[in-house]
Amino acid sequence: MAPKPYLVATCVIAAFAAPAAAETIRIEMQNLGYSPATVSAHVGDAVEWTNGDFLAHTATARSKEWDVMLLPKKTGRIVLKRPGEIEYYCRFHPNMVGRISVAE
């Protein structure tokens, strides 16, 4: 028996309408820098920083929207809630800078 055209169309539409699964973007803090320093993400994605240095670091949004402090060898994360460009830095080491481009 041949598939019904409306059933095939419904399945195709549902496949394209399904929201994408959120991702986790991982950033390493090492050698007094973020690696990678620039990342792209989507609303709903998580950003996870891991401090591989022997010093404490932060990932602090210039907008003051969030401030993640990490002791050595620890991990912290945020979930991105709105689109836009986010610049961030380490409060302890202001030359450590990063950027997140967040799409819808």
C-alpha positions in Angstrom: 0.0 0.0 0.0 1.4 3.5 -1.0 1.8 6.1 1.8 -0.8 8.7 2.0 0.4 12.1 0.7 -0.9 14.0 3.7 0.9 11.6 6.1 4.2 12.1 4.2 3.7 15.9 4.2 2.9 16.0 7.9 6.1 14.0 8.7 8.3 16.3 6.6 6.8 19.4 8.2 7.2 18.0 11.7 10.9 17.2 11.0 11.7 20.8 10.0 9.5 22.4 12.7 11.1 20.4 15.6 13.4 22.7 17.7 17.1 22.0 17.6 18.6 20.4 20.7 20.5 22.8 22.9 24.3 22.4 22.7 27.0 22.9 25.3 29.9 25.2 24.1 33.0 24.4 26.1 35.7 27.0 26.7 39.0 26.4 28.5 40.6 29.0 30.8 44.4 28.4 30.4 47.6 30.4 30.2 45.6 33.6 31.2 43.3 33.3 28.3 40.0 31.8 27.0 40.2 29.1 24.4 38.5 29.6 22.1 38.1 33.3 22.7 35.3 33.7 20.3 32.3 31.3 19.9 28.9 31.2 18.2 25.9 29.8 19.9 22.1 29.9 20.0 19.5 30.9 22.6 19.1 28.0 24.9 22.6 26.7 24.5 24.9 26.4 27.5 28.4 27.8 27.8 30.7 25.9 30.1 34.1 27.2 31.2 36.7 24.9 32.7 39.6 26.6 34.6 42.8 24.7 33.7 45.1 27.3 35.3 46.4 27.4 38.8 44.8 30.8 39.4 41.2 31.7 40.0 39.4 33.2 37.0 36.0 34.7 36.2 33.9 34.9 33.1 32.1 38.2 33.7 29.7 39.7 31.1 30.5 43.4 30.4 26.7 43.9 30.6 26.8 42.5 34.2 24.2 39.9 33.2 26.3 37.1 34.7 29.5 36.5 36.5 30.9 33.0 36.8 33.9 32.6 39.2 36.0 29.5 39.0 38.7 28.3 41.3 41.5 26.2 39.7 40.4 23.0 38.1 36.7 23.8 38.5 33.9 24.1 35.9 31.0 26.6 35.7 28.2 27.2 33.2 25.4 29.5 32.1 22.5 29.1 29.7 22.1 31.8 27.0 18.7 33.5 27.3 18.7 36.1 24.5 20.3 36.8 21.2 23.1 39.3 20.6 26.8 39.8 21.1 28.2 39.2 24.6 31.6 40.4 25.5 33.1 39.0 28.7 36.4 39.2 30.7 38.1 38.0 33.8 37.8 40.4 36.7 41.1 39.3 38.1 43.0 39.4 34.8 41.3 42.1 32.6 43.4 41.2 29.5 41.5 37.9 29.4 38.6 38.7 27.1 36.1 36.6 25.1 33.1 37.0 22.9 29.9 35.0 22.4 27.7 35.6 19.3 24.2 34.3 20.2 21.7 33.7 17.4 17.9 33.0 17.8 
